[in-house]
Amino acid sequence: MKKMVYWMLGLSVFSFSALGLDYLYYTNSCRFSPGNLNTALHSEIVARAEEQNIDKNVFAQEYHVLGEGRQCFAFVSADDAYVIKFFKKQRINKKRWAKHGNIFRKIHEKRHNTASRWKKLLLETAECYQLARQDLSDETGVIYTHFNKTEHFIKPLLIKDGKKTHLVDLNNTSFIVQRKVELTRDRISKLLNEGKKDLAVDALIQMRDLMLSRTSKGITDPRQSYGKNFGFIKQSAVQLDVGKISKDPSLALNPKAEMEKLTANLKRWVKKNYPDLYAEFLLKISDSSS
């Protein structure tokens, strides 16, 4: 009887240990390394981009860690002018033991399905970024997209991650390049701290102008997170996150309803986050609309 108990206990410990090690394998695999980047696609869904003219200095300088999102790693250029976003690769454990036994089989199947969804998400995101580069480059700062394999990058990109140095083969990696953006909340806070209330209000008006420019080109976005997904490049408002934009040509022909909705959303956001600016914002937005 004791042998049976010890045997069952040992089996349980092994099973949970295996699951625990497997869990750690996946959570730790989020740390940056070139091996964690999504390779460039072979896809007809994402149209092969035409030859894109871009300043060679963009790729000639080194990049440093800026941050990490759910879908990509972001790095900023040494001159603080550009951000390159590398898309993550979801790693799937294909070891044979994961296919045996009911629990492990379910885990394996779940991760396979998750990988399929991840690739689908990448394809959708790639289309959005290509739309941004082609139609909204000024409004988003997106100046380069790379989702299909190429051969024109002669040298790898140098990445500095603390004390570590990485070399990334750009020809075989999915990435985009965007001009460095100052987040809306940072810009407004800086202007207010400097006592430049009028300029802070003008910056909020520029947010509305950005919505108008986007709508006039027949492009919409179901999400409007003004504080963290929008910002400024010099004196122009831009949309930082374009992962959900879509083309709707009817908006360009009849933008009124879309603009009324977007303006109402912006008013609510300003009232909630900058109540001291709200009255002057309403006055200026009314004057600029008349």
C-alpha positions in Angstrom: 0.0 0.0 0.0 2.8 2.4 0.9 4.6 1.6 -2.3 1.4 2.5 -4.2 1.1 5.8 -2.3 4.8 6.7 -2.9 4.4 5.8 -6.6 1.3 8.0 -7.0 3.0 10.8 -5.1 6.1 10.5 -7.3 4.0 10.6 -10.5 2.2 13.7 -9.3 5.4 15.5 -8.4 6.9 14.6 -11.9 3.8 15.8 -13.7 3.5 19.1 -11.9 7.3 19.6 -12.2 7.1 19.1 -15.9 4.2 21.5 -16.2 6.1 24.0 -14.1 9.3 23.8 -16.1 7.3 24.1 -19.3 5.5 27.1 -17.9 8.9 28.7 -17.0 10.2 27.9 -20.5 7.4 29.9 -22.1 7.3 32.8 -19.7 11.1 33.3 -19.8 11.1 33.0 -23.6 9.6 36.6 -23.8 13.1 38.0 -23.0 14.6 39.7 -26.0 17.0 37.8 -28.3 17.1 37.6 -32.1 15.7 34.1 -31.7 12.5 35.5 -30.2 11.8 37.6 -33.3 9.2 36.7 -35.9 10.9 35.9 -39.2 9.8 37.6 -42.3 6.8 36.1 -44.0 6.2 34.3 -47.2 2.6 35.6 -47.7 0.4 36.7 -50.5 -2.0 38.2 -47.9 0.6 40.8 -47.1 1.5 42.5 -50.3 5.2 42.8 -51.0 6.1 46.4 -50.4 7.4 48.4 -53.3 10.9 49.8 -53.1 10.8 52.2 -50.1 13.1 55.2 -50.0 14.5 55.8 -46.6 17.5 57.5 -45.1 20.4 55.0 -44.9 21.3 56.5 -41.5 18.2 54.8 -40.0 19.8 51.4 -40.2 23.4 52.5 -39.9 23.2 53.4 -36.2 22.8 51.3 -33.2 19.5 50.9 -31.3 18.7 50.7 -27.6 15.8 49.1 -25.6 12.7 51.3 -25.4 10.1 48.9 -24.3 8.1 45.7 -24.8 4.5 45.3 -25.8 2.3 42.2 -26.2 3.1 41.8 -29.8 6.5 43.5 -30.3 9.8 44.7 -28.9 10.6 48.4 -29.4 14.1 50.0 -29.8 15.0 53.6 -30.2 17.8 54.9 -32.4 21.0 56.4 -31.0 20.0 59.8 -32.4 16.6 59.5 -30.7 14.8 60.1 -34.0 13.4 56.6 -34.9 11.8 53.6 -33.3 12.1 50.1 -34.8 9.5 47.6 -33.7 10.3 43.9 -34.1 7.4 41.5 -33.9 7.6 38.6 -31.5 7.7 35.0 -32.4 5.5 32.7 -30.4 7.6 29.7 -29.4 5.9 26.3 -29.5 7.4 23.4 -27.6 7.4 20.5 -30.0 9.0 17.9 -27.8 7.5 14.5 -28.1 6.6 14.1 -24.5 4.2 17.0 -24.8 2.1 14.9 -27.2 1.6 12.0 -24.9 -1.0 11.8 -22.2 -4.3 13.6 -22.1 -3.1 16.7 -20.2 0.0 17.2 -22.2 -1.8 16.6 -25.5 -4.4 19.3 -24.6 -1.5 21.7 -23.7 0.2 21.0 -27.0 -3.0 21.4 -29.0 -3.9 24.7 -27.2 -0.5 26.1 -28.0 -0.7 25.1 -31.6 -4.0 26.9 -31.9 -2.5 29.9 -30.1 0.3 29.9 -32.6 -2.2 29.9 -35.5 -4.0 32.9 -33.9 -0.7 34.6 -33.4 0.2 34.4 -37.0 -3.2 35.6 -38.1 -2.8 38.6 -35.8 0.6 39.3 -37.3 -0.9 39.3 -40.8 -3.7 41.6 -39.8 -1.3 43.9 -38.0 1.0 43.9 -41.1 -1.8 45.0 -43.3 -2.6 47.9 -40.9 1.0 49.1 -40.8 1.3 48.9 -44.6 -1.9 51.0 -44.8 -0.5 53.5 -42.4 2.8 53.8 -44.3 1.1 54.2 -47.7 -1.8 56.5 -46.7 -1.1 57.9 -43.3 2.7 58.3 -43.0 2.5 61.9 -41.9 -0.3 61.1 -39.5 1.4 58.1 -37.9 5.1 58.5 -38.4 5.4 55.1 -40.0 8.1 55.4 -42.7 9.1 51.8 -43.4 7.5 48.3 -43.2 9.2 45.0 -43.7 7.1 41.8 -43.6 8.4 39.7 -46.6 11.9 38.4 -47.0 14.4 40.6 -48.8 18.1 40.6 -49.7 19.0 44.3 -49.7 20.2 44.8 -46.1 23.9 44.2 -46.3 24.7 44.6 -42.6 22.8 43.4 -39.5 21.3 45.9 -37.1 23.2 46.5 -33.9 21.0 46.3 -30.8 22.2 47.3 -27.3 20.3 45.6 -24.5 22.1 46.7 -21.3 25.5 45.1 -21.3 24.4 42.7 -24.1 24.9 43.3 -27.8 22.7 41.7 -30.4 22.9 41.5 -34.2 19.6 41.3 -36.1 19.4 40.1 -39.7 16.8 42.6 -41.1 16.4 40.7 -44.3 14.7 37.8 -42.5 12.8 39.7 -39.8 9.4 41.3 -39.6 9.6 44.9 -38.4 8.5 48.5 -38.9 10.2 51.8 -38.5 8.4 54.8 -37.0 9.5 58.3 -36.2 10.1 58.8 -32.4 6.8 60.1 -30.9 6.3 62.0 -27.6 3.2 60.7 -26.0 0.2 63.0 -25.7 0.1 62.9 -21.9 3.9 63.7 -21.7 3.6 66.6 -24.1 0.6 68.1 -22.3 2.2 67.7 -18.9 5.4 69.3 -20.1 3.6 72.3 -21.5 1.5 72.7 -18.3 4.6 72.5 -16.1 6.2 75.2 -18.2 3.1 77.4 -17.8 2.2 77.2 -21.4 -1.5 76.6 -21.1 -2.4 78.0 -24.5 0.0 75.7 -26.2 -1.4 72.7 -24.3 -4.9 73.6 -25.6 -3.5 74.0 -29.1 -2.0 70.5 -28.8 -5.4 69.1 -27.9 -6.9 70.9 -31.0 -4.2 69.2 -33.1 -5.5 65.9 -31.9 -8.9 66.8 -33.4 -7.1 67.9 -36.6 -5.4 64.5 -36.8 -8.8 62.8 -36.6 -10.0 65.0 -39.4 -7.1 64.2 -41.6 -7.4 60.5 -41.0 -11.1 60.5 -41.7 -10.7 62.6 -44.9 -8.6 59.7 -46.2 -11.3 57.2 -45.5 -9.5 55.5 -42.6 -11.0 54.7 -39.2 -10.0 53.0 -35.9 -12.4 51.5 -33.3 -10.0 52.5 -30.5 -9.2 56.0 -29.3 -6.7 55.8 -26.4 -5.5 59.3 -26.6 -3.1 59.2 -23.6 -0.9 56.3 -24.7 -1.7 55.5 -28.4 -1.3 59.1 -29.7 1.4 61.6 -29.5 3.4 64.3 -31.2 6.3 64.5 -33.7 7.6 68.1 -33.3 4.4 70.2 -33.5 2.1 67.6 -35.3 -0.2 65.2 -33.6 0.2 61.6 -34.7 -1.4 58.2 -34.0 1.2 55.9 -32.5 -0.7 52.5 -32.5 -2.2 51.7 -35.9 -2.9 48.0 -35.2 -6.6 48.3 -35.7 -7.0 50.9 -38.5 -9.1 50.0 -41.5 -10.1 51.6 -44.8 -13.7 52.8 -45.4 -13.9 54.9 -48.5 -17.4 56.1 -47.6 -15.9 58.1 -44.7 -14.0 60.4 -47.1 -17.3 61.2 -48.9 -19.3 61.8 -45.8 -17.0 62.4 -42.8 -19.6 64.3 -40.7 -20.9 61.4 -38.6 -17.5 60.0 -38.0 -16.1 63.4 -37.0 -19.0 64.1 -34.6 -18.3 60.8 -32.9 -14.5 61.3 -32.7 -14.9 64.9 -31.5 -17.4 63.8 -28.8 -14.9 61.1 -27.6 -12.1 63.7 -27.5 -14.2 66.1 -25.5 -15.0 63.5 -22.9 -11.3 62.6 -22.6 -10.2 66.2 -22.2 -12.8 66.9 -19.6 -11.8 63.8 -17.6 -8.0 64.2 -17.8 -7.6 68.0 -18.2 -10.6 69.7 -16.6 -8.7 73.0 -16.2 -8.3 73.1 -20.0 -11.8 72.0 -20.9 -13.5 75.4 -21.2 -10.8 76.9 -23.4 -10.6 73.7 -25.4 -14.4 73.8 -26.2 -14.1 77.5 -27.2 -11.2 76.9 -29.6 -12.6 73.7 -31.1 -15.9 75.6 -31.7 -14.1 78.5 -33.4 -12.0 76.2 -35.6 -15.1 74.2 -36.6 -17.1 77.3 -37.7 
